[in-house]
Amino acid sequence: MTWAVAKTLLCMATLTLCGCATYQPHPIDPAALRAHWQTHRLDDPSLAATVKPFLPPRDAGQWPPAAYGRAELFAVALALNPDLAESRAQMAQSIAAVTTAHAFTRQFSSIECRLAPCAT
């Protein structure tokens, strides 16, 4: 079988499988969407725990503050932004992968040192 034939068969199989995908539209429920967004409150204790490390020391004492300034609103916007939450999760995953890789490297180098004398 030549490369051109294999590529043609692969394209046909891909197009066949993609042609089977369907889209099911769902109407947006305004009441449910409103209820979801109303669960995000500025006096939420978990939000306070997330936001307090980003506030200046003079503002980090009480939550919710008596009046919201730029610093408080900016910290809340950063904490509630779903794109930033996704980026934080990806960064945590990357940090975990690097930590695992370093642990594996240290374990592997200690095995090498046992097998042959280390230079260090």
Secondary structure, DSSP 8 states (H G I E B T S, - for coil): --HHHHHHHHHHHHHHHHHT---------HHHHHHHHHT--TT-HHHHHHHGGGS-TTTSSSSS-SS--HHHHHHHHHHH-HHHHHHHHHHHHHHHHHHHHHHHHHHHHHHHHHHS----
